[in-house]
Amino acid sequence: MIENPTSSTERLENPPQPALRLHRELTRVWSNAPGMRGVFTAVNHSTIGLRFMCTALVFFGIGGILAMLIRTQLATRKGAFLDTEIYNQIFTMHGSIMMFLFAIPMLEGLAMYLLPKMLGTRDMAFPRLSAFGYWCYLFGGMILIGALLVGVAPRDGWFMYTPLSGSTYSPGINADVWLLGVTFVEISALAAAVEITVTILRMRAPGMKLTQMPLFAWYILGAAVMMLAGFPPLILGSVLLEIERAFGWPFFDPERGGDPLLWQHLFWLFGHPEVYIIFLPAAGVLSTVIPVLSRTRILGYGAIVASILGLVFLSFGLWVHHMFAVGIPHMALAFFSAASLLVAVPTAVQIFAWIGTMWKGRPQLKLPMLYILGFFFTFVMGGLTGVMLAIVPFNWQAHDTAFVTAHLHYVLIGGFVFPMMAGLTYWLPMITGRRRIKGLGELAFWTILVGFHGTFFIMHLTGLVGMPRRIDIYPNHPEWEVLNLISSVFGFIMTFGFALFALDCIFQAWLGKRSRRDPWKAPTLDWAMALPPPVYNFASLPRPDMTGNEYAGGPAVALALARGEGVLPGAPRGQREVLVTGIGHATPQHVGILPTNTALPIKLAASIGVFVLMMLFSFYYAAVAALLPVLWFVWRWGRALVPAGNTPAVEVAPGIHLPTHYDSPSTLAASGLACFLFANGTFFASLIFGLAFITLVSPGPPAPPVEGEVAVSAMLIAGGLLASALATLVPGRAVKEVSRAKSPLRLIAFGLAANLATLAALSCLAIWQLGDPRAHAQHAVRAALLGYVALQIFIAAVFAAFALDQARRGELAAGPLGALRNWNLWQSYTLAVAAISAAVIWAQGLSQ
């Protein structure tokens, strides 16, 4: 019988062991493969996190160069530097790079690198998913940059408003590059969001309650949940617009019942939470660094957590304040204006907590603190202009002017770049193991600060005198020229400052002297290890008495963990083992065995990249064929999860044994699937929103009726729902059969057949009973909804086929249930969305 290890903290303590032996043992198991093989097979969180951050900084440099090209063009009225076509491509790519290829990946990389170290574990929950996300990010970014180099980059703005981005006004593949490339990158963002959420909730050190974990983890958790809810609407909008461009389905064409405002709603359902997704991790850096450099504890831990939750909730009620000028009803204007003002409250709570912490302590004006002071000076100004833009009458006057551009940069650079630079200078000794060279970093800070305010403060004035955004010349407005010239000059000064910052980081990594442990004297777990940290982080995992508060750490804890006095010391079984804990109180539940180095992530990402390229060049039949390798690598991914032989319980401390995840009812995989289904449900809700918007709000012509549609559709939908309901009963029944040591082979085969029958019913409905999706937007959205349901059923059929293969191989038993539990969860979700879709389609049919 497995003992409960939480009844006494002393019971989780192991006797001390030789630290050097533990180090060698763990290094052998956790290290990346040598040479070029390690480049393509590494899955370690430190390696992947650093890759994300370094790649994001490269893209930041590219985006900065494009910004200087824009400022050169606008420095004079006639702007003979760039022609309009190239200027539009550069303008679009600057915004797209900074939002999609720098900001989000940068925070993902920092989270992946730091979270296991802060939470007292050895890796993220799904190391292969981290690597897969990185390769998707890199390949998607390469598609966008490659298009820019050959002159076919997107040119319709990083917001891609319709109908400008439709095939009529934007022929060629320029818009398709954005739609497919950004969607490819968003796969990476969703993968990271799932990874981060599960890691924080299920892999904290034993005894580290949610109310005791570092504030950085709270901020990252809030950002990850927002990514799960905020990114699916953008992915849906991109998919719908690409289908419209490729196949003529009129989702956004007003002449055939579509509505360009639907794109704006879907885009800003992502776009405004995106601002807070970017801000929250940066605020997490501030809440971590400020108390350390102030030599005190953070003021108002509970209030800050409450403000994080408030920001997460309120940020999804603000998207329409980007649409105040499109003619929405006055009641909606009042609601979203009030919500835009209200969101300033939780932000102010955090700012006052940081100021109070500095007031209470003894702030040290070291380089990270300089960037923090730069944040205060810049972000507060950006917040004030944001409150101004939340007021509808002022918004109408300043909308689409340079004033909005200035506000955006004050918020994004002040609220994200300055805190991230503070974080990089704070954690760079950890990453490099070296001290920085004094002087160059301070010069870089002052150059950036002066250059930034000289560029964008002036731009407020440019907007107030009427200069619109997104123009390349202004020959009839000489009053704008001096202001633009000043902004351009200071823009080059700011760019020079960023170059100095990059040199400072390179010199520190290359020429800096070796740093001592914990150079900041930070009493936190992320500094309770050697510098740079070993690939496994901790030779043994922290005990509950080492995680009693968010300031657990220090030299004594570091020494005890290095000698194996914590939980799960070493790697005696030659596997990458971590401790999986409960959500609330971090009660130890089982030992997770993580995958080792593998090339599966890059192979899967490359196969998806081939599909994206086939779609980009309109090779649609080849694109369908390219999905076969995707399915094959997904299948192999699942096969690698099957244990080789029996997996006995693991001794985590003397007399304390825990099962492995193969025998646990609550695995990391199940938690990850639940997070993904949350994002999937957001995608589905956005699709239902689109159907309702087109049916009830769009002012376009009515949809042409389809003869006999309602009656026959009802029969087909009823038959499909019956088959889907039968399929949903199978996984739970199969679990019972396995627990009774009976073979579930026939039962699973029936579930597979029921899913295939449901697909057949949907195919008949699509072929014979739906209207032509090219004729009207209502038909198009309805067809998209059926396509979504069909995809869920197809995935359920793949689950069933995989479980059938496991049953055939004899891999299902009372403990290791294989794919049955996850299939049961997916099948239940599929039945729910099928039933909701049926009701919506029936209601829409009756309304015509």
DOPAGU-21507 format. One record per residue (C-alpha): x negated, y, z negated; residue in three letters. Coordinates in pm, whole numbers, plus 50000, padded with zeros to 5 digits. Each point is the difference from the previous one (the first is absolute). Layout:
BEGIN
XYZALA...
// end
This chain:
BEGIN
500005000050000MET498695034450093ILE499465022549704GLU501215035849981ASN496915022049998PRO501715031749886THR500714991449639SER496565011549889SER497475022150169THR497134981049836GLU501044967750170ARG499085014650342LEU496415006349898GLU497334977650150ASN496584993649844PRO497145020850146PRO498084985150293GLN496835010050187PRO501015030250208ALA497504992550278LEU501384964950053ARG503565013250022LEU498895026750244HIS498344975050233ARG502954976449982GLU502545027150083LEU497875016350267THR499724967050186ARG503804996450006VAL501085036050059TRP497355013050242SER500715008250365ASN498514977950267ALA496545011750116PRO499325019350320GLY502545008350268MET502184971249888ARG500645018749679GLY501145030750195VAL502894980650153PHE500854976549713THR499695021349684ALA503145002849787VAL498525014049677ASN501885030649876HIS496895021349952SER498844993450355THR503425006250154ILE500605030949787GLY496675015150105LEU500754991950364ARG503345017949975PHE498425030849843MET497015001850237CYS502204995350308THR502475026149872ALA497155024849951LEU498844993950358VAL503535007150124PHE500055030949775PHE496885012350177GLY501624994150340ILE503155018149888GLY497875028949872GLY498235003350335ILE503395001350172LEU501105027149755ALA497005021150096MET500894996050367LEU503485013049915ILE498575029649807ARG497645008150289THR502955000550240GLN502055022949774LEU497165024149918ALA500905021550301THR503295008850166ARG499384984350339LYS498344968749865GLY498014989250305ALA498264972249806PHE502614972350051LEU502824995150247ASP503514993749869THR499994962450063GLU496734993749814ILE500985024449724TYR503284981449940ASN498154966849982GLN497455014149755ILE502715016749790PHE502014967649982THR496984978549923MET498745023449726HIS503244996649806GLY500354962850070SER496434992349894ILE500205019849679MET503364985249896MET499764964050122PHE496284992550038LEU498535019949710PHE502325008149711ALA501864967249951ILE497034976850074PRO497795020749770MET502334995249706LEU500424963150088GLU496244995150000GLY499505018149669LEU502814979649843ALA498634966950129MET496525008249875TYR500975012649654LEU503154982049889LEU498504965849913PRO497225017449808LYS502485021649808MET502444971749933LEU497384975149887GLY500184974450280THR497744987550278ARG501885007550321ASP503285011150150MET502964976450011ALA499694991450371PHE496415004350121PRO500764987850352ARG502875024850026LEU497605028249907SER497614989350277ALA502874995850247PHE501215035149918GLY496565014450062TYR499644983850342TRP503485011850102CYS499045035149890TYR496724999150190LEU501474985750321PHE502975024049993GLY497685029549944GLY497764988650286MET503024999550234ILE500815036249910LEU496415012450025ILE499414980650321GLY503065016450156ALA498625034149905LEU496644992450161LEU501604990050332VAL502475029050003GLY503294981649934VAL500425008449631ALA503465009249866PRO500855036650065ARG503435005449842ASP498935008849646GLY499254976649712TRP503765000549923PHE500924988350357MET503355018150012TYR502504987450255THR500995006850275PRO496545015150063LEU498394966049934SER502514981150216GLY499104985950340SER501675029250184THR497825027449852TYR496964978749909SER499304975350281PRO496964977749991GLY498654980549705ILE499025029749780ASN503024997349769ALA499814961950006ASP496455002149864VAL501335018649695TRP503044977849949LEU498144966950030LEU496715011349847GLY501545016249693VAL502354970449949THR496964977150011PHE498355021549732VAL503204999549792GLU499724962049976ILE496825006849807SER501785024749771ALA502794975549916LEU497474972249937ALA498115022749761ALA503225010349824ALA500964963849934VAL496464992149888GLU499785029549762ILE503464995049847THR499474963249921VAL496475005849869THR501135026649753ILE503054980949881LEU498534964849983ARG496215001849958MET499335023049706ARG497724986849730ALA501884980549732PRO501675023049751GLY499765031250219MET503625011149983LYS501515022850263LEU500075027449738THR496254995549937GLN498564996950347MET497955028450149PRO501985029050142LEU498224994950332PHE501824966650029ALA503345016949932TRP499365025450274TYR498924973450248ILE503004978349912LEU502345029350068GLY498315006750333ALA500174963250099ALA503724997549923VAL500595031750202MET498064984850290MET502224969249988LEU503095022250016ALA498715028550219GLY498064983550280PHE502754977150139PRO502155029350130PRO497035012550203LEU499294965050131ILE503664996750098LEU500015033750174GLY496824991150190SER501414966450107VAL503285015450118LEU498255027750193LEU497644975150165GLU502964978250099ILE501695030850145GLU496905009050199ARG499334964450117ALA503494986250064PHE502295030450020GLY502064993949684TRP501305035349919PRO499565003049623PHE499015036750026PHE501525009750336ASP503025023249940PRO501374994350352GLU500594963349915ARG501185003649641GLY496625002749830GLY498775028349781ASP496515015649974PRO500775008849638LEU499984962849915LEU496265000050072TRP499505029849770GLN501914983149720HIS498024967650034LEU496695018350032PHE500505022749700TRP501374971449789LEU496364989750026PHE498415034150047GLY500955017149677HIS499384970749763PRO496694997850187GLU498945032849836VAL500514985149654TYR498504966650103ILE496865019950075ILE500245021949689PHE500594972649741LEU496654981650038PRO498195033450003ALA501825009149678ALA498924966249862GLY496405010050063VAL500605032449809LEU501604982049706SER496984977049986THR497175024850045VAL501305030149803ILE500084983049656PRO496574984250054VAL498365033050098LEU501925017949723SER498814974649740ARG503524993249874THR503094979350070ARG502675009250250ILE502775021249857LEU503554986650039GLY499514964850138TYR503724992049974GLY501065033250153ALA497654994350294ILE501394965150060VAL503545014049990ALA499025027250247SER498524973850234ILE503284981049998LEU501885032650053GLY497875008650303LEU500524965450148VAL503775003749966PHE500365036550104LEU497684998150300SER502554979650196PHE502635027249964GLY498085027750175LEU499524989550360TRP502645023350146VAL498165031149884HIS497874994650311HIS503225003250201MET501565031449855PHE499995016750344ALA501774972250195VAL503545010249903GLY500934976249719ILE503065008049778PRO499605026449731HIS500814975249723MET497074978450110ALA497815031150017LEU500875008549640ALA499394964549875PHE496624995450165PHE498895035049908SER500794993049633ALA498224966350017ALA496965016950155SER499855024249708LEU500594972649742LEU497014979450115VAL497725027749873ALA500894990349641VAL498184966249975PRO497075014950190THR499795028649750ALA500114975149709VAL496834983650131GLN498225032950065ILE500735012349648PHE498854966549857ALA496695003350185TRP499545035949890ILE500874990249641GLY497474971750011THR497285023950111MET501085025449736TRP499884973449729LYS496634986350103GLY496595013750099ARG499955001250383PRO496634994250162GLN499505019550323LEU498454971550191LYS500644995350370LEU503234979449967PRO501415026849769MET499225027050258LEU502144981750255TYR502734996349736ILE499995037649940LEU500155004750377GLY503074977449997PHE501755021649740PHE499265032150187PHE501144985850334THR502864976249922PHE501895024349776VAL500015025250285MET501264973250237GLY502714990549753GLY501175035949974LEU500315003450378THR501854966649996GLY502555014749760VAL500355029750238MET500684976450292LEU502614981449793ALA502145031550005ILE502174997050312VAL500035036650116PRO496225002949974PHE499584966150165ASN502025011850298TRP497635029450041GLN496744980949951ALA501034967450168HIS497554987650265ASP497595028849939THR496364999749894ALA501275006349644PHE501204963849987VAL496654988050137THR498225019049723ALA502324985849733HIS499474964750131LEU496225003149982HIS500075015849655TYR502024970549874VAL498104972550183LEU496445013049966ILE500625015149657GLY502064970749874GLY498084971450162PHE496605009150143VAL498705019749700PHE501034973149746PRO498614972550226MET496695018450023MET500015002549621ALA500624962649988GLY497274992050250LEU497415020249810THR501194983649676TYR499934963950121TRP497125002450249LEU497464989849732PRO502064968449957MET500114993050373ILE496335007450071THR498424993449661GLY498125032950044ARG500075035549867ARG500665029250231ARG497505026850097ILE501035032049824LYS500695032250186GLY501264988150337LEU503394989049863GLY500625033649833GLU499135018550321LEU502414977750191ALA502795007349751PHE499735037850019TRP499694999350378THR503124978450034ILE502005021049752LEU499165033350162VAL500444986250351GLY503334984049919PHE501645030649846HIS498595022650269GLY501574977350262THR503424992649860PHE500815029449775PHE499715022150307ILE502244975850185MET502855008449761HIS499775035750124LEU499834988450362THR503254981249950GLY501715029049826LEU499335022450300VAL501694974550222GLY497424976650153MET501634966150075PRO498324966549959ARG498834977450284ARG499065026850254ILE496665001650180ASP500045036150128ILE501695032549896TYR499085026150265PRO502865023849912ASN499295001949627HIS496755018649931PRO501065004749636GLU499294963149935TRP496494999550144GLU497995014449711VAL501744977649747LEU499384969250214ASN496365009650053LEU499495003049623ILE501634965949945SER497794984550266SER496785014349854VAL500844987849650PHE501104966750149GLY496474994350126PHE498645009749658ILE502274973749840MET498854974050251THR496385007849914PHE500894994149634GLY501474965850076PHE496824991350191ALA497975009449691LEU502254977849786PHE499394970750235ALA496235006249984LEU500185001349620ASP501664965649991CYS497514985350250ILE496995014049811PHE501344986349672GLN500384965050146ALA496635001850177TRP497695020849783LEU501665002649660GLY498334985749690LYS501474969549832ARG502945009149778SER500424987649646ARG503144981349903ARG503045021949941ASP498345033450086PRO503145019449901TRP500394981849664LYS503504989950105ALA501684975949755PRO501894981450276THR499734965150145LEU498925011850345ASP496645010549852TRP499604968949777ALA497704982350246MET496645003350171ALA499465025650278LEU500764993050275PRO502594974949874PRO499454963150077PRO502264984250262VAL502074983149727TYR500295031249776ASN500184981949664PHE498204968449890ALA502994994549772SER503305018449997LEU500915024449718PRO501854986249697ARG503115016849856PRO497955016949729ASP497935016450278MET503025014650181THR501975015149714GLY500105034450164ASN499145017150325GLU496555008649865TYR498894964249945ALA496384995850098GLY496605011649887GLY496584983249958PRO501164974449742ALA502804987750226VAL497654999050301ALA497484978649814LEU502634975949866ALA501534994950345LEU496614994650161ALA499244972549746ARG503264982050077GLY501775008449673GLU503195009450183GLY502504978350186VAL499234975950284LEU496205003449990PRO497874991650302GLY501014978250293ALA499394964649872PRO502374984850256ARG498425017950296GLY503185019150084GLN501035036550001ARG502194999849690GLU502005028649854VAL502545002749721LEU503615006850095VAL502105016749732THR503585010949942GLY501375033450112ILE500845017049671GLY497644988749724HIS497364983750225ALA500524965949844THR497664974250160PRO502044976950223GLN497674980750227HIS496655000150175VAL500065011950359GLY497514984650242ILE499215025850266LEU498854991850354PRO496325002750091THR498405016150304ASN501994993950317THR500345013750354ALA503784995250002LEU500785036949924PRO498045013750295ILE501354972950231LYS503595007749904LEU499455037650031ALA498314995450339ALA502894978850128SER502475027049894ILE497725025450170GLY500254980350325VAL503805001249972PHE499865037949946VAL497775004850305LEU502274978550216MET502975021349894MET498015031850062LEU499274990650360PHE503564986850058SER498944963550037PHE503114988749814TYR499934963050093TYR496354998549901ALA500925017549675ALA502484972349920VAL497314974150071ALA497605019549776ALA502334993549706LEU499184962850012LEU496475004849859PRO501515022649734VAL502344972049895LEU497154974950006TRP497755020549774PHE502885006849760VAL500574962449984TRP496314994149927ARG500145027149734TRP502724980549822GLY498244966750045ARG496955013849820ALA502135004849687LEU500594962749958VAL497854985149717PRO497514972550073ALA500994972649754GLY501075004649640ASN499445033049821THR499584994149626PRO500615027349745ALA497165024449941VAL498465007049659GLU499925037949965VAL498814999349637ALA499214972449751PRO503144978449976GLY502035023050225ILE500994985250336HIS502055016150276LEU501354984650322PRO498815011050340THR502345019150226HIS500794968250194TYR501964987549698ASP501485033349888SER503615010450068PRO499055037150021SER497175004350246THR498345030650147LEU501344989350340ALA503585001449872ALA499415034949858SER498455011050329GLY502934986550198LEU502425018749773ALA498095032550067CYS500034993550374PHE503734992949993LEU500495033349823PHE498275017250293ALA501944978150242ASN503245010549832GLY499035036550038THR499454993950372PHE503434983550021PHE501665028549808ALA498405025050239SER501414980450294LEU503485000349845ILE499575037549943PHE499155003950369GLY503084980650106LEU502225020949773ALA498415032450120PHE500494991350367ILE503584988249941THR501255027249768LEU497815030950043VAL498575000450351SER501945024450221PRO499314980450319GLY502604983450225PRO501914970149858PRO498794964950071ALA501754981650284PRO502154971449865PRO499044963650058VAL502954977650091GLU500834973749739GLY497015009949792GLU501585000549655VAL501784966450008ALA497284979050158VAL497305017749804SER501834991349679ALA499924962950085MET496335000650092LEU499105020149689ILE502044976349779ALA498264969850150GLY496585015849954GLY500765009349639LEU501194964749924LEU496814984950141ALA497905025649814SER501854992749674ALA499354962850044LEU496315007250061ALA499875021149684THR501204970849786LEU497204977450119VAL496845013649828PRO501534999549651GLY501334965150056ARG496624988850132ALA498315012749682VAL502324977749795LYS499264970450225GLU496265004949957VAL500365003049622SER501724965950004ARG497124985450200ALA502224995850306LYS498995008250354SER501585032950125PRO499044993050362LEU503534995850140ARG501385028649795LEU497325024050125ILE500564988250357ALA503685008649959PHE499045034949878GLY497805004950305LEU502844988650229ALA502455023749828ALA497675029550058ASN499584990550365LEU503804997550035ALA500335035149853THR497515012850256LEU502044983650277ALA503205017149879ALA498275033949993LEU498614994050350SER503494993050131CYS501295031549830LEU497225020950153ALA500354985950351ILE503764998350047TRP501665023549757GLN497845030449940LEU500165030450224GLY497045009250218ASP497475015649758PRO498855023250280ARG503495014750042ALA500535015749658HIS498145005349672ALA502644981449797GLN499444968850208HIS496245004849970ALA500005003349621VAL502344970449968ARG497684979250216ALA497045011449789ALA501854989449686LEU500694965550144LEU496364997650108GLY498925007949644TYR502274972849857VAL498754975550261ALA496425007449898LEU500814992849634GLN501634967250098ILE497044990650219PHE497635006249707ILE502294978849779ALA499754972550262ALA496195002849988VAL500184996549621PHE502144969150046ALA497614985250257ALA497055006449769PHE501804983649706ALA500894970750227LEU496314996250089ASP499085000949631GLN502604973449921ALA498704978550285ARG496475002749861ARG501174991249648GLY498905033949859GLU503265007749816LEU500264989249637ALA501755010449680ALA497165024349917GLY498685013150333PRO503215007750188LEU498135014150298GLY502115022650221ALA503364989949851LEU500335028349745ARG498945027250242ASN502194985450272TRP502925001149757ASN499365037049931LEU499695008850369TRP503054979450096GLN502155017449739SER498905033950128TYR500774989150356THR503544989649909LEU500575033549826ALA498865021150296VAL501934977750242ALA503215004949800ALA499495037749972ILE499215002550371SER503094980150089ALA502175023249792ALA498425030950156VAL500374987150356ILE503624990249932TRP500765034449854ALA498365017650293GLN501964978550246GLY503295009249833LEU499125037150004SER499685001150379GLN
// end
